[in-house]
Amino acid sequence: MARASTRPTSRDVAQAAGVSQAAVSLVLGDKWRGRVSETTAERVRQAARDLGYRPNLAARNLRLGHTRTILLVVPELTTEFFAGVYTGAARLAAAHGFGVVLYPSPEGIGPAPDPFASAPAALDGVLASSMAADALTAIRGDQLPLVMLDSDPAGSLGAATVNLDIADGARQVADHLLNLGHRHFLHLAADVPSWTFEVRARALATRLATTPGTSLRTAPTPMTIEGALTATETALDTPGPPPTAIVCDDDKLAAGVYKALRRRGLRIPDDVSVTGVDDIALAAALDPELTTVRLDAELFGERGMRALLAVLEGRTPEEGQIPVELVVRGSTAPPRA
């Protein structure tokens, strides 16, 4: 007959450590400083490890009126970038005793069904990408402690914002291509109504306009490889100076550009230079490897979660945008003479 297993209790930890249950509660609740000594705290932690003790978080949270659960709202689950955002956010959340639930907004934009019977009762806070902001209405996330990612600080539902310095990324791309000698540009712009893409377009156009003799055309495209292929082919058939550089809002769009150029018998970078944004694994898999703006998705998710934890604790989140970096590879070169 198998012996019934018993789950160790805080009383067992207290007995093993030679302290009171109150001391165990203080140490394991990380409220021991100034109340018990460091030596005693370590003795309690070691006893808990030795016994395999785990606090009953469900019961504790029920008493406190919190679930220790954060909702991360993203446009989609299938992109490497948002997987990185989740990884960074969840890692920091776990270190503070929070779990993270992922919630994708269908098609990246528009309303979404409520994943909970009552979101405010099930969640402690929300971390949301601006590209999925409409989903907040359905889940009533704007009634919870909220931090917005990639969002206009002046219009983010009154929430704190955490942003990558994406405008500087666009300027870095423009400077790189201008310094190579390019003057005729095509901007393959993501056809998504989002602040982040508007910022990229404005920064690119503003920087290129400072150099005489430049031309810039914009080709809106769905955020798909096939959409980018079609948009590029249409743009190449449009009258006007042919572009010697194509600036893409996303690495995935750049893959569609590669296909379109090769169908026309154009070589990269000999005939046309191409750039992207994100620096996902695809960027190094393309041939030639893609010059792109590296966005640190994990740091982005971590900074977002850090800001939300500050809001939950009544503190002001850290300000300042996260720097981005242009990674120069083989897809850019001076234009033909």
Buried (B, 14 or more C-beta within 10 A) or exposed (E): EEEEEEEBBBEBBBBBBEBEBEBBBBBBEEEBEEEBEEEBBEBBBEBBEEBEBEBEEEEBBEEEEBBBBBBBBBBBEEBBBBBBBBBBBBBBBEEBEBEBBBBBBBEBBEEBEBBBEEBEEBBBBBBBBBBBBBBBEBBBBBEBBBBBBBBBBEEBBEBBBBBBBBBBBBBBBBBBBBEBEBBBBBBBBBBBEBBBBEBBBEBBBEBBEEEEEBEBBBBBBBBBBEBBBBBBBEBBEEEEEEBBBBBBBBBBBBBBBBBBBEEEEBEBBEBBBBBBBBBBEBBBEBEBBBBBBBBBBBBBBBBBBBBBBBBBEEEEBEEEBBEBEBBEBBBBBBBEE
